[in-house]
Amino acid sequence: MASQDPQQSSNSTSEWSPALPEQIPESTYAPFFLALGTTFLLFGVVSSYIFSGAGLILIAWAIGMWVSEFLAPPVHQPNSLRDDQQNE
C-alpha cells in the first residue's frame, strides 16, 4: 500500500473549483406555512370543515409564495472571496 506524498496533496487544493451553488437562497417561511396548512386540512377532516377550508387557503398561499420566490430574478450579491481574488 503506497502512501501519498504530503507535499503533493497540499498542492492539489490550489486546483479546486468553487463549490456550487455560489449563491445560497435566502431563508423562507413558506415550508412552515405549507406544513401548517396541511395540518389544518387534516385536522379539519376529523373536526370541522372550517379548518379544512383554512388549510386549503393556507396551502395555496404558501405554495404561491414559495413558487414566486423561485421565479423572482436573483439579486446579485458579490461573492467576497471571488472579488478579493480578482482584485489581486
C-alpha positions as a LaTeX table, in Angstrom:
\begin{tabular}{lrrr}
\hline
Residue & $x$ (\AA) & $y$ (\AA) & $z$ (\AA) \\
\hline
Met1 & 0.00 & 0.00 & 0.00 \\
Ala2 & 1.60 & 3.25 & $-1.14$ \\
Ser3 & 1.07 & 6.46 & 0.80 \\
Gln4 & 0.70 & 9.85 & $-0.86$ \\
Asp5 & 3.37 & 12.48 & $-0.58$ \\
Pro6 & 2.11 & 15.26 & 1.79 \\
Gln7 & 3.50 & 17.98 & $-0.46$ \\
Gln8 & 1.64 & 16.61 & $-3.47$ \\
Ser9 & $-1.73$ & 16.51 & $-1.69$ \\
Ser10 & $-1.37$ & 20.11 & $-0.37$ \\
Asn11 & $-0.58$ & 21.41 & $-3.87$ \\
Ser12 & $-3.67$ & 19.79 & $-5.36$ \\
Thr13 & $-6.00$ & 22.08 & $-3.36$ \\
Ser14 & $-4.95$ & 25.06 & $-5.48$ \\
Glu15 & $-6.65$ & 23.41 & $-8.47$ \\
Trp16 & $-10.06$ & 23.09 & $-6.77$ \\
Ser17 & $-13.02$ & 24.90 & $-8.24$ \\
Pro18 & $-15.53$ & 26.83 & $-6.11$ \\
Ala19 & $-18.44$ & 24.86 & $-4.68$ \\
Leu20 & $-21.84$ & 25.23 & $-6.30$ \\
Pro21 & $-24.22$ & 26.91 & $-5.79$ \\
Glu22 & $-22.16$ & 30.03 & $-5.49$ \\
Gln23 & $-25.14$ & 31.91 & $-4.08$ \\
Ile24 & $-27.29$ & 30.36 & $-1.34$ \\
Pro25 & $-31.01$ & 31.21 & $-1.50$ \\
Glu26 & $-32.45$ & 33.30 & 1.30 \\
Ser27 & $-34.47$ & 31.71 & 4.09 \\
Thr28 & $-38.23$ & 31.48 & 3.64 \\
Tyr29 & $-41.21$ & 30.74 & 5.84 \\
Ala30 & $-43.17$ & 29.09 & 3.02 \\
Pro31 & $-42.41$ & 25.46 & 4.07 \\
Phe32 & $-43.63$ & 26.23 & 7.60 \\
Phe33 & $-46.92$ & 27.65 & 6.32 \\
Leu34 & $-47.30$ & 24.73 & 3.91 \\
Ala35 & $-46.94$ & 22.29 & 6.81 \\
Leu36 & $-49.33$ & 24.33 & 8.95 \\
Gly37 & $-51.90$ & 24.36 & 6.13 \\
Thr38 & $-51.58$ & 20.59 & 5.74 \\
Thr39 & $-52.10$ & 20.18 & 9.50 \\
Phe40 & $-55.21$ & 22.37 & 9.39 \\
Leu41 & $-56.52$ & 20.46 & 6.38 \\
Leu42 & $-56.12$ & 17.07 & 8.04 \\
Phe43 & $-57.43$ & 18.32 & 11.40 \\
Gly44 & $-60.48$ & 19.70 & 9.62 \\
Val45 & $-61.31$ & 16.28 & 8.20 \\
Val46 & $-61.96$ & 14.94 & 11.71 \\
Ser47 & $-63.30$ & 18.11 & 13.34 \\
Ser48 & $-64.79$ & 20.85 & 11.16 \\
Tyr49 & $-64.74$ & 21.79 & 7.51 \\
Ile50 & $-63.81$ & 25.34 & 8.52 \\
Phe51 & $-60.32$ & 24.11 & 9.45 \\
Ser52 & $-60.10$ & 22.25 & 6.13 \\
Gly53 & $-61.02$ & 25.41 & 4.24 \\
Ala54 & $-58.49$ & 27.46 & 6.16 \\
Gly55 & $-55.90$ & 24.75 & 5.49 \\
Leu56 & $-56.57$ & 24.77 & 1.76 \\
Ile57 & $-56.28$ & 28.55 & 1.63 \\
Leu58 & $-53.04$ & 28.45 & 3.63 \\
Ile59 & $-51.60$ & 25.70 & 1.39 \\
Ala60 & $-52.44$ & 27.64 & $-1.78$ \\
Trp61 & $-50.94$ & 30.84 & $-0.36$ \\
Ala62 & $-47.75$ & 29.09 & 0.85 \\
Ile63 & $-47.19$ & 27.34 & $-2.48$ \\
Gly64 & $-47.77$ & 30.63 & $-4.31$ \\
Met65 & $-45.31$ & 32.43 & $-2.04$ \\
Trp66 & $-42.70$ & 29.69 & $-2.43$ \\
Val67 & $-43.00$ & 29.49 & $-6.23$ \\
Ser68 & $-42.90$ & 33.27 & $-6.61$ \\
Glu69 & $-39.62$ & 33.34 & $-4.66$ \\
Phe70 & $-38.10$ & 30.83 & $-7.09$ \\
Leu71 & $-39.36$ & 32.69 & $-10.15$ \\
Ala72 & $-38.16$ & 36.10 & $-8.97$ \\
Pro73 & $-34.98$ & 37.29 & $-10.68$ \\
Pro74 & $-31.94$ & 36.75 & $-8.47$ \\
Val75 & $-30.48$ & 39.75 & $-6.72$ \\
His76 & $-26.76$ & 39.97 & $-7.44$ \\
Gln77 & $-24.73$ & 39.87 & $-4.26$ \\
Pro78 & $-20.98$ & 39.95 & $-4.85$ \\
Asn79 & $-19.08$ & 36.97 & $-3.59$ \\
Ser80 & $-16.44$ & 38.49 & $-1.31$ \\
Leu81 & $-13.94$ & 35.65 & $-1.85$ \\
Arg82 & $-14.17$ & 35.87 & $-5.63$ \\
Asp83 & $-13.94$ & 39.70 & $-5.58$ \\
Asp84 & $-10.84$ & 39.53 & $-3.38$ \\
Gln85 & $-9.19$ & 37.08 & $-5.78$ \\
Gln86 & $-9.96$ & 39.22 & $-8.82$ \\
Asn87 & $-8.55$ & 42.36 & $-7.19$ \\
Glu88 & $-5.14$ & 40.77 & $-6.64$ \\
\hline
\end{tabular}
